[in-house]
Amino acid sequence: MKTVEHRLESPCYVVSRAAMRMLVCLLALCPLLSVFAQPNVLLIMADDLRDFGGAFTKEVVKTPNLDRLRARGTTFERAYVQYPVCNPSRSSMMTGLRAEQTGIVGNDMPLRQKMPDIITLPQLCKDAGWQSQAFGKLFHLGGGKNVEAKQRWMDTGRSWHTAQAFEVTKTGRKLLEGRNVTGGALKWCQWGAADGTDDDQPDGQIAATTVAMIEKLGDTPWFIGCGFMKPHDPFIAPKKYFDLYAADSLKIWNDPADMTSVRKDSVGFGDYGTAFAKFTEQEWRELFRAYCAGTSFMDAQLGRVLDALDNGKLWDKTLVIFVGDHGYHTGERQWWNKNTLFERSCRAPLIIAGPGMKGGQTTRSLVEFVDLYPTVADFCGLKMPHTAAGTTLRPVLVDPAASIKDAAFTLVTRGDKLHGQSIRTARWRLTRWSDGETELYDHDTDPEELHDVSAHHADILAELTARIQKLPSFTSKP
């Protein structure tokens, strides 16, 4: 009996008991610590999906499944991409590096051509034992009809064990209504209400194969990329999604008469600007309806994937990240595209849900897409293979009022001789062009960035210019 009593009162036992109490308290205070050692990672991307604002509001667009995901996770209302074009943005996000660092500033070059040895986000998990599968558009899709080239663009074998892209079916190509609103001047600027089912379109097939893989992998830890193609142009979706939006019920965006004009390099440039300048209210309204229809179509496919998590009871062991690859103008400043340094182009949707996380949270904390790589590494317990430009979002997921940075940065280029860099703080957006021209917008009074106030705030201009100049160097070609 003495022996037993002595063992119970031994210092080792007392320390162990105290440690256990501390561990229980920590787990109670911070549920994000009690996650699976190898959580699944589901990265869902939508193509050209903007965040809310302007005429594109929660009251107008119907996204019940995005709402469903928001109820389970944290919605980031101020998340910014590092380059507002598909390939540069995705390359930046997948490496955790700024576009100034990757050197990818267009849709004409796959990541590996610039960075052959970089370890991408899905590759980090794949090499650590996760099953890594991609369906649809995660990296930019290129290569045309060359099968080997397409696989290189998708980074099959390096980032993913397998990767698949999808095509519209013959039935899905039949348009029941629609037209090119530029008369053919811009081939991509077409909308159409398509015949067939959801699975006659690539996004329906992407949802179906994603669900099948989730069911197939079972308890094997996995990293699945589900890359939807919509609402990207051409603005085509099954007809039933157009039926959700009566054209005469939609209010389009109208720029105010006192809006500050800006240089053509900022917005309104090239053949796009020429075509958009000819639009009447009819063209803007048709495109807006088609964009809303495409968004609702994508949302329905998202719902199929979320159903798979419900059915497999996978929410308590899956980190779910939903992003749009950049923002999009839907008429603001007479522009129907991305590739500007305005808020509508730089800010993009971001929702994160996962084991132990509170649902229904919204945060106004500034974050960047370069933060996603270190966030996944953090939650998966993996060491960063290189120094990332961002930082983990864990503090904000624990406390939406927390702040991990005071600014976000975005780059665009205009050919070989000009580039612009933009800094977004809680109050200000400064855009500085490489020839020295600037634009400054005060979000406290002007959230739509309609009035350039750079002439009235020399101190802010100097402070934010100094911040931009501390970014990794980027030089336009002479």
Steps between C-alpha positions, in 0.01 A plus 500: 500500500788735583647435160175601332470814713858595429444459125191717514682779679818484290613826339468342155137420560425848640665668201320267262165574664563875482602469137181313423291773665683764297444305179128467569476875564689580180273279295194660653630852438629433151301235315714552190778313681292181510512418133596189313874449452432455129180687413360474151536819296227600256602800289204629300563772245253700292620674185449878470262507799498846656412595854182691582466869423366740240192345335621147586350466847387222733144610438534454122713193437369163618773292669337274761797264516755773552270617780502146633881495503514843665281363777766237569808721476656844490433744217785739422355828375837653419706232326727614216676325214857581401427529126140526369533263203454121501847352451700756703252491788486121517879466468543747785247326724637151431855606588431749779710753309417838351479542124810717527675186628354235268547713187167365368308807381292361211306197378769399250748315723457200735643531849773239453649692211596772747533297820584138409592394854244683710293285736135596450228482764341175381847355440594571862212282617549242226865448591402465867260212428169659400320374192502803268236523226389789277175544309451802275692826517742530791807616315422691182400264219715524189650279233210503254439154349847373589436241773853508642506879505166509682634267767806724543277803553300307761831391660397136503753277675655786696210672674242227444498122468240552228333806345202518265350773284152479348314604183144600428293226332334526159165556670645766728635693201147562374389847606128559543555874514795738510736711288838667482433848637795652312388375160804273489761766578587313822442129443487423871229758573210263438215379716275202453224300669606143420305184435561188705570425865762632738726209407501606135717791618853465642404624847240226539759239402754655738253472787412139413863382482595688816218330689597159359860546613398611850290185530776281355782619726310435822726537804818559296621858563447702183556837340237552231490800270155574360538777242172628359507685167215742563399778502794555257422584138345392275203573722318172434298293745201264481181692428342435839759728663410786266138444599595602856557856380236696311693749287267789578543443875876559503649838575833558328782715627517862386812709560422839660553810288761645738725191495870584459635395161819293495765412246412234241769270640304490824168391346338522157806398302536320168237329288298420812457865586407583142230231496358585842474869409237403240280313747148618565307417815376189319848346462593573861173347620537184290854441624402564860215250478734242345765558768242449774374185327854361474559576867185314603595207275841479665335527841276202424807289418662614822191366677560153357852500646380624839240221497785250468660641816164474676438144385850384591496683835826663397461852638683414823812394310505718188644847452280667236625809315283678244650776288440698185827543310453879486223758484310631200343825381134459403466844346691714749697762306350363179705180533393136473809307599780472756864617467469838672626628833158609620330331797255316277787320324743450790259379768370145469279257695663293774323265742675251730337227708661216689523279808440690822426828323200713587244546226322812382796728567585806293827689515611836366867420561724565201635176351674398178486185292869438576377426854323182389814288450635557854148454639464153348855409605416612854178298529661194341803517729743538209816706487513774237749394229584863419443843647148605412389857441197446723418366843253253651140614541457295818478808731215646295318166486515486880404866544349686202597830661868405492738656249801335337601786268420862432520497120442287189683539167409436137697530173397544135706547187419688180724350236876503545546864594251580775376342819290608794509399865221561748489501879172460688487594868195511727423851372700570184581359158803646328585391147842601376607455138861440405510835316418678828127569454276423799137453603381519861156398628355549848284200594356674803305730269532334158473118511441481122824692428333769293704804603878526483619708797875471446532878456368559853701251710871539433589341835297185432638486147857509630437244775332246274746553215779407740314178586467407132869564444581236763334226293719245318650674200316485169622668185304547180708415193664802335 
